[in-house]
Amino acid sequence: MAVQTRAIKRRIKSVKNTRKITKAMELVAASKMRKAVSAVLASRPYAKLAWNTIQSIGHLTDTSLHPLLHRHRETTSVLLLLITSDRGLAGGFNTNVLRRTREAIKTLGDSVQVNAVCIGKRGADALKRLKVPVLASFLEITNNTKFEEVLPIGRMIVDEYTKGSFDKVVLAYTDFVSAVSQMPVILDFLPLSVETVKSVGQAQQAGHVDMKFTKASAYTFEPSPREVLDRILPRLVETMVYQAVLESAASEHSARMMAMRSASDAAGEMIDDLTFTFNQARQAGITQEIAEISSGKAALEG
């Protein structure tokens, strides 16, 4: 019985140490989440205003003539931009978006060649297991996202699509809804469309800028509407890639915070159960010792 109580005590100590670690990870994730959420909410109005600007230009020029807006009649090659985390311990954050990505690849069919650009180690490893060629992999970006780190990714996507290397660009990321809810999203990113831009960060549009443009409005473009599009459309793509990374980063830290909180709660419940079991075992040992003493005394008196 003494051996059993010692084992239970060691188990209780081990679980308590684990709870300390999960609690510390929860606090770290909460701090990162607050920063990431602040960045997400600050960038959403800018992304919305950028698209409204494109809409206003669209009233005066044929935007379908621009490579980033032109739709191909047939899709034979697709570039997948997948955003995941570098680390685990984030609940179902990576699992959910990877499951949606596998479904999207399967939907495209065997006749479509899929290549990938990955932000995050987990996504790159998963696509390699699926035998999907990974053209580039970027690490340690979602931990502390900066625009200058995301900018080369957006430029690479624009260059590859403009050159005609791919007929379509698909974006897979996780949209931030709230601290307890994140939504994996698969959307057609290029060619650009109204639906595409509205889908990036659409979960929370409170406080966004909503501008109305009419055909009666008069604008003067220098040097020309087409050259304005050449300048502004690549910037829009870069902005939306940055927005998607921010959304994914906020979702990652939120999911990790909730996962560590659940782990801490589960450890607390386990400690309570083990303590109850320990008390029962100790009481049983005491009772057994009393019974042995009583039996010995009775034997001596007899």
C-alpha positions as CSV (number, residue, x, y, z in Angstrom):
1,M,0.0,0.0,0.0
2,A,2.9,2.4,0.8
3,V,4.3,1.7,-2.7
4,Q,0.9,2.7,-4.3
5,T,0.6,6.0,-2.4
6,R,4.2,6.9,-3.3
7,A,3.4,6.3,-7.0
8,I,0.2,8.4,-6.8
9,K,2.2,11.2,-5.1
10,R,4.8,11.1,-7.9
11,R,1.9,11.2,-10.4
12,I,0.3,14.2,-8.7
13,K,3.7,16.1,-8.7
14,S,4.2,15.3,-12.4
15,V,0.7,16.6,-13.4
16,K,1.2,19.8,-11.3
17,N,4.5,20.5,-13.2
18,T,2.7,19.9,-16.5
19,R,-0.1,22.3,-15.4
20,K,2.5,25.0,-14.7
21,I,3.9,24.6,-18.2
22,T,0.5,24.8,-19.9
23,K,-0.5,27.8,-17.8
24,A,2.7,29.6,-18.8
25,M,2.1,28.8,-22.5
26,E,-1.5,30.0,-22.2
27,L,-0.3,33.4,-20.8
28,V,2.3,33.7,-23.6
29,A,-0.3,32.8,-26.3
30,A,-2.7,35.3,-24.8
31,S,-0.2,38.1,-25.0
32,K,0.7,37.3,-28.6
33,M,-3.0,37.0,-29.4
34,R,-3.8,40.5,-28.2
35,K,-1.0,41.9,-30.4
36,A,-2.1,39.9,-33.4
37,V,-5.8,40.8,-33.0
38,S,-4.9,44.5,-32.8
39,A,-2.9,44.2,-36.0
40,V,-5.8,42.4,-37.8
41,L,-8.4,45.0,-36.8
42,A,-6.1,47.8,-37.7
43,S,-5.4,46.5,-41.2
44,R,-9.0,45.5,-42.3
45,P,-10.2,49.1,-43.1
46,Y,-7.2,49.7,-45.3
47,A,-7.8,46.5,-47.2
48,K,-11.4,47.4,-47.7
49,L,-10.6,50.9,-48.9
50,A,-8.0,49.5,-51.3
51,W,-10.6,47.4,-53.0
52,N,-13.2,50.2,-53.1
53,T,-10.5,52.2,-55.0
54,I,-10.3,49.4,-57.5
55,Q,-14.0,49.4,-57.9
56,S,-14.1,53.1,-58.6
57,I,-11.5,52.7,-61.4
58,G,-13.5,49.8,-62.8
59,H,-16.4,52.2,-63.7
60,L,-14.1,54.0,-66.1
61,T,-11.9,51.3,-67.6
62,D,-12.1,47.7,-68.7
63,T,-10.4,46.0,-65.8
64,S,-10.7,42.6,-67.5
65,L,-7.8,43.6,-69.7
66,H,-5.4,43.6,-66.8
67,P,-3.5,40.3,-66.2
68,L,-4.4,40.2,-62.5
69,L,-8.1,40.5,-63.3
70,H,-8.3,38.4,-66.5
71,R,-9.9,34.9,-66.0
72,H,-8.5,32.0,-68.0
73,R,-11.0,29.9,-69.9
74,E,-9.3,26.6,-68.8
75,T,-7.5,25.9,-65.6
76,T,-4.6,23.4,-66.0
77,S,-2.1,24.7,-63.3
78,V,-2.8,26.1,-59.9
79,L,-0.6,27.8,-57.3
80,L,-1.7,27.1,-53.7
81,L,-0.7,29.6,-51.0
82,L,-1.1,27.7,-47.7
83,I,-0.8,29.5,-44.4
84,T,-0.3,27.4,-41.2
85,S,1.8,27.6,-38.1
86,D,5.4,26.5,-37.4
87,R,4.6,24.8,-34.1
88,G,1.9,22.5,-32.8
89,L,0.0,22.6,-29.5
90,A,-2.7,24.8,-31.1
91,G,-5.7,22.5,-30.9
92,G,-7.4,21.9,-34.3
93,F,-5.9,25.0,-35.9
94,N,-3.6,23.2,-38.4
95,T,-5.8,20.1,-38.7
96,N,-8.8,22.1,-39.9
97,V,-7.2,24.1,-42.6
98,L,-5.1,21.1,-43.8
99,R,-8.3,19.0,-44.1
100,R,-10.0,21.8,-46.2
101,T,-6.8,22.0,-48.3
102,R,-6.8,18.3,-49.1
103,E,-10.5,18.5,-50.0
104,A,-9.8,21.4,-52.3
105,I,-6.9,19.6,-54.1
106,K,-9.0,16.5,-54.6
107,T,-11.8,18.7,-56.0
108,L,-9.4,20.2,-58.6
109,G,-8.9,16.7,-60.1
110,D,-5.8,14.8,-61.4
111,S,-5.7,16.9,-64.6
112,V,-4.8,20.1,-62.8
113,Q,-1.1,20.5,-61.7
114,V,-0.9,22.0,-58.2
115,N,2.2,23.7,-56.9
116,A,2.4,25.3,-53.4
117,V,3.9,28.2,-51.6
118,C,3.8,27.6,-47.8
119,I,3.9,29.9,-44.9
120,G,4.5,27.7,-41.8
121,K,6.3,24.5,-41.3
122,R,3.2,22.4,-40.6
123,G,1.7,23.1,-43.9
124,A,4.9,22.4,-45.9
125,D,5.4,19.1,-44.2
126,A,1.8,18.0,-44.8
127,L,1.9,18.9,-48.5
128,K,5.2,17.0,-49.0
129,R,3.5,13.9,-47.5
130,L,0.7,14.5,-50.1
131,K,3.4,14.6,-52.9
132,V,2.5,18.2,-53.8
133,P,5.5,20.2,-55.1
134,V,6.4,23.0,-52.7
135,L,8.1,25.9,-54.6
136,A,8.9,27.9,-51.5
137,S,8.5,27.6,-47.7
138,F,8.6,30.6,-45.3
139,L,9.1,30.0,-41.6
140,E,8.8,32.2,-38.4
141,I,6.5,34.7,-40.0
142,T,3.2,34.2,-38.2
143,N,5.0,34.5,-34.8
144,N,5.5,38.2,-35.2
145,T,4.2,39.3,-38.5
146,K,5.8,42.2,-40.3
147,F,4.8,43.6,-43.7
148,E,8.3,43.7,-45.0
149,E,8.5,39.9,-44.4
150,V,5.3,39.2,-46.2
151,L,6.0,41.6,-49.1
152,P,8.4,39.2,-51.1
153,I,5.7,36.5,-51.0
154,G,3.1,38.8,-52.5
155,R,5.5,40.0,-55.2
156,M,6.5,36.4,-56.0
157,I,2.8,35.4,-56.5
158,V,2.1,38.4,-58.7
159,D,5.2,37.8,-60.8
160,E,4.4,34.1,-61.3
161,Y,0.7,34.7,-62.2
162,T,1.5,37.7,-64.5
163,K,4.1,35.6,-66.4
164,G,1.4,33.0,-67.0
165,S,3.0,30.2,-65.0
166,F,-0.4,29.5,-63.3
167,D,-4.0,29.9,-64.4
168,K,-5.2,30.5,-60.9
169,V,-4.0,31.2,-57.4
170,V,-5.8,29.6,-54.5
171,L,-5.4,30.9,-50.9
172,A,-5.8,28.6,-47.9
173,Y,-5.7,30.2,-44.4
174,T,-7.7,30.6,-41.2
175,D,-10.0,33.6,-40.8
176,F,-10.1,35.1,-37.3
177,V,-13.7,35.3,-35.9
178,S,-13.1,35.5,-32.2
179,A,-10.8,34.2,-29.4
180,V,-12.9,31.0,-29.3
181,S,-13.8,30.6,-33.0
182,Q,-11.6,30.4,-36.1
183,M,-12.8,29.5,-39.6
184,P,-10.6,27.8,-42.2
185,V,-11.0,29.4,-45.6
186,I,-10.2,28.2,-49.2
187,L,-10.8,30.8,-51.8
188,D,-9.8,31.7,-55.4
189,F,-7.3,34.5,-54.9
190,L,-6.2,35.4,-58.4
191,P,-7.6,36.6,-60.7
192,L,-8.9,39.2,-58.4
193,S,-12.6,39.6,-57.9
194,V,-15.0,41.4,-55.5
195,E,-15.8,38.1,-53.8
196,T,-12.1,37.3,-53.3
197,V,-11.3,40.5,-51.4
198,K,-14.5,40.4,-49.4
199,S,-13.6,36.8,-48.2
200,V,-10.3,37.8,-46.7
201,G,-11.0,39.0,-43.1
202,Q,-14.8,39.0,-43.7
203,A,-15.5,37.6,-40.2
204,Q,-15.4,40.9,-38.5
205,Q,-16.2,44.0,-40.6
206,A,-17.3,46.3,-37.8
207,G,-15.8,49.7,-38.3
208,H,-14.8,49.0,-41.9
209,V,-14.8,51.7,-44.5
210,D,-17.6,51.4,-47.0
211,M,-17.5,53.8,-49.9
212,K,-20.1,54.1,-52.6
213,F,-19.1,54.9,-56.2
214,T,-21.5,55.8,-59.0
215,K,-21.0,56.0,-62.7
216,A,-21.9,59.6,-62.6
217,S,-18.8,60.4,-60.5
218,A,-16.0,62.1,-62.4
219,Y,-12.3,61.2,-61.9
220,T,-9.1,62.3,-63.6
221,F,-6.3,59.7,-63.8
222,E,-2.7,60.5,-64.5
223,P,-1.2,59.2,-66.6
224,S,-4.1,56.7,-67.4
225,P,-6.5,54.3,-65.7
226,R,-4.5,51.3,-67.0
227,E,-1.2,52.6,-65.6
228,V,-3.0,53.3,-62.3
229,L,-4.1,49.7,-62.3
230,D,-0.6,48.5,-63.0
231,R,0.6,50.3,-59.9
232,I,-2.2,49.6,-57.5
233,L,-3.3,46.0,-58.3
234,P,0.0,44.4,-57.2
235,R,-0.1,46.5,-54.0
236,L,-3.6,45.2,-53.4
237,V,-2.5,41.6,-53.8
238,E,0.4,42.2,-51.4
239,T,-2.0,43.8,-48.9
240,M,-4.4,40.9,-49.1
241,V,-1.6,38.3,-48.5
242,Y,-0.5,40.4,-45.5
243,Q,-4.1,40.5,-44.3
244,A,-4.4,36.7,-44.6
245,V,-1.2,36.1,-42.7
246,L,-2.4,38.4,-39.9
247,E,-5.8,36.6,-39.8
248,S,-4.0,33.3,-39.6
249,A,-1.6,34.5,-36.9
250,A,-4.4,35.8,-34.7
251,S,-6.3,32.5,-35.2
252,E,-3.2,30.5,-34.3
253,H,-2.5,32.3,-31.0
254,S,-6.1,32.2,-30.1
255,A,-6.3,28.5,-30.8
256,R,-3.1,27.8,-28.8
257,M,-4.4,29.9,-25.9
258,M,-7.7,27.9,-25.7
259,A,-5.8,24.6,-26.1
260,M,-3.5,25.4,-23.3
261,R,-6.4,26.6,-21.1
262,S,-8.2,23.3,-21.7
263,A,-5.0,21.4,-20.9
264,S,-4.6,23.3,-17.6
265,D,-8.3,22.7,-16.7
266,A,-7.9,19.0,-17.5
267,A,-4.7,18.8,-15.4
268,G,-6.6,20.4,-12.5
269,E,-9.3,17.8,-12.7
270,M,-6.7,15.0,-12.9
271,I,-5.0,16.4,-9.8
272,D,-8.3,16.4,-7.9
273,D,-9.0,12.8,-9.0
274,L,-5.5,11.7,-8.0
275,T,-5.7,13.4,-4.7
276,F,-9.0,11.7,-4.0
277,T,-7.5,8.3,-4.9
278,F,-4.4,9.1,-2.8
279,N,-6.6,9.9,0.2
280,Q,-8.6,6.7,-0.3
281,A,-5.4,4.6,-0.5
282,R,-3.9,6.3,2.6
283,Q,-7.1,5.8,4.5
284,A,-7.2,2.1,3.5
285,G,-3.6,1.7,4.6
286,I,-4.3,3.3,8.0
287,T,-7.4,1.1,8.4
288,Q,-5.3,-2.0,7.5
289,E,-2.6,-1.1,10.0
290,I,-5.2,-0.6,12.8
291,A,-6.7,-3.9,11.9
292,E,-3.3,-5.6,12.1
293,I,-2.6,-4.0,15.4
294,S,-5.9,-5.1,16.8
295,S,-5.5,-8.6,15.5
296,G,-2.0,-8.8,17.0
297,K,-3.2,-7.5,20.4
298,A,-6.1,-10.0,20.3
299,A,-3.7,-12.9,19.6
300,L,-1.4,-11.9,22.5
301,E,-4.3,-11.6,24.9
302,G,-5.7,-15.0,23.8
